[in-house]
């Protein structure tokens, strides 16, 4: 199933998500497949559950579309992730988001992240990621805590993009994927 992407202004994007129970109502294999399909159709490299209107602690990543050999096999599901440690030098990079289409801003993040998580088969992992992998994980992880990349911008920068964000929240944005705008 392809989901619409919830865009800026939807309350679910600013809400802290709930843990997923191993034994429960959620078929994490089906959900993760649907999230990968939705992300691929939107030409994304990461997608968190709040972006499809679900307040759950799960996100998917797929760096294979990037022209980088290190990213070619970076396709994972992160269920109930927990960042254990962030380390390394901070580096600035231009980030975008499917929930904030057509806006990109330079964001500073640490270069290394250590995370514990479960995959779609409920196998436990504790891994260390660096560079672009760490950045993607950190961006998606933020979604699970109700944080958007625009929250890292200075108040001046936020004022500069205020009208663009308002247009996005009203659904007045031209993208090649279905969106769900709160003020449409």
C-alpha positions in Angstrom: 0.0 0.0 0.0 1.3 3.5 -0.9 0.5 6.0 1.8 0.2 9.8 1.4 3.0 11.7 3.0 1.8 13.9 5.9 3.3 17.4 5.4 4.3 20.3 7.6 1.6 21.4 10.0 0.1 17.9 10.7 0.1 17.4 14.5 1.4 13.8 14.2 4.8 15.2 12.9 5.3 17.0 16.2 4.3 14.2 18.5 6.6 11.7 20.3 5.8 8.2 19.0 4.8 5.1 20.8 6.9 1.9 21.2 5.8 -1.0 19.0 5.1 -4.3 20.9 6.4 -7.5 19.4 3.2 -9.2 20.1 0.5 -6.8 19.0 -1.8 -5.5 16.3 1.0 -4.3 14.0 2.4 -6.4 11.2 5.8 -4.7 11.0 6.8 -6.7 7.9 3.8 -5.4 5.9 4.2 -1.9 7.4 7.9 -1.7 6.5 7.3 -3.0 3.0 4.6 -0.3 2.5 6.9 2.3 3.9 9.7 1.3 1.5 7.2 1.5 -1.4 5.9 4.9 -0.3 9.4 6.2 0.2 10.6 4.9 -3.2 7.6 6.4 -5.0 8.4 9.8 -3.4 12.1 9.4 -4.3 13.2 9.5 -0.7 16.0 7.8 1.2 14.3 7.7 4.6 10.8 7.6 5.9 9.5 7.5 9.5 6.0 6.3 10.6 4.8 9.8 11.6 5.3 10.9 8.0 2.5 8.4 7.0 0.3 9.4 9.9 1.3 6.7 12.3 2.7 7.6 15.7 4.9 4.5 16.0 8.6 4.1 16.6 9.7 2.8 13.2 11.5 4.1 10.3 13.1 2.8 7.1 16.2 3.9 5.2 17.5 3.0 1.7 20.6 4.8 0.5 20.9 2.7 -2.7 19.6 5.6 -4.9 22.6 7.7 -3.9 25.6 7.4 -6.2 27.8 6.3 -3.4 29.3 2.8 -3.1 29.1 2.9 0.8 25.4 3.5 0.6 24.5 0.8 -2.0 23.6 -1.8 0.6 22.2 0.6 3.2 18.6 -0.6 3.3 17.3 -1.2 6.8 14.2 -1.2 9.0 14.6 0.4 12.5 12.0 -0.6 15.1 12.0 1.0 18.5 15.4 2.5 17.9 17.4 4.0 20.7 20.4 6.2 20.1 23.1 5.2 22.6 25.8 7.6 21.6 26.6 10.4 19.2 30.2 11.1 18.5 32.7 12.5 16.0 33.0 15.9 14.4 29.9 18.0 13.6 29.5 18.5 9.9 27.1 20.6 7.9 25.1 19.2 5.1 22.0 20.3 3.1 19.0 18.3 4.3 15.5 18.0 2.9 12.4 16.1 4.0 9.5 14.5 2.2 7.2 16.2 4.8 8.7 19.6 4.0 9.0 19.3 0.2 11.1 21.7 -1.9 12.8 23.2 1.2 16.5 22.3 1.9 18.7 23.8 4.6 22.1 23.2 5.9 22.0 21.3 9.2 24.9 20.4 11.6 25.0 16.9 13.0 27.6 14.7 14.6 29.4 12.3 12.2 28.9 9.1 14.2 25.8 7.5 15.8 25.5 4.3 17.8 22.0 2.9 17.8 20.1 -0.1 19.2 17.1 -1.3 17.3 15.1 -4.3 16.1 14.7 -5.2 12.4 11.4 -6.3 10.8 12.0 -9.9 12.0 12.5 -8.7 15.6 16.3 -9.4 15.6 18.1 -7.1 17.9 21.0 -5.0 16.6 23.5 -2.6 18.2 25.4 -0.8 15.4 27.6 2.1 14.8 27.1 4.2 11.7 29.1 7.1 10.3 28.9 9.8 7.7 25.8 9.9 5.6 24.4 6.8 7.2 24.5 8.5 10.6 22.9 11.7 9.2 20.0 9.8 7.6 19.4 7.8 10.8 19.5 10.9 13.0 17.1 12.7 10.7 14.6 9.9 10.7 15.1 9.3 14.5 14.2 12.9 15.1 10.8 12.3 13.4 10.1 9.7 16.1 10.5 12.4 18.8 8.5 15.0 16.9 11.5 17.0 15.7 11.8 18.3 12.1 15.0 19.5 10.5 13.5 23.0 10.5 13.6 23.0 14.3 17.3 23.3 14.1 17.2 26.5 12.1 17.7 29.9 13.7 14.6 32.0 14.2 15.8 34.3 11.4 16.0 31.3 9.0 12.6 30.1 10.1 11.1 33.6 9.4 12.6 33.5 5.9 10.8 30.2 5.1 7.6 30.9 7.0 5.5 31.6 3.9 6.8 28.5 2.1 5.9 26.4 5.2 2.4 27.9 5.2 1.9 27.0 1.6 3.0 23.4 2.3 0.6 23.1 5.2 -2.2 24.2 2.8 -1.2 21.6 0.2 0.0 24.3 -2.2 3.1 22.5 -3.3 3.9 20.7 -6.5 5.3 17.2 -5.8 5.1 13.9 -7.6 3.7 12.0 -4.6 0.4 12.2 -2.8 0.4 14.4 0.3 -1.9 14.9 3.2 -2.0 18.6 4.2 -3.6 19.7 7.5 -5.0 23.0 6.2 -6.2 22.0 2.8 
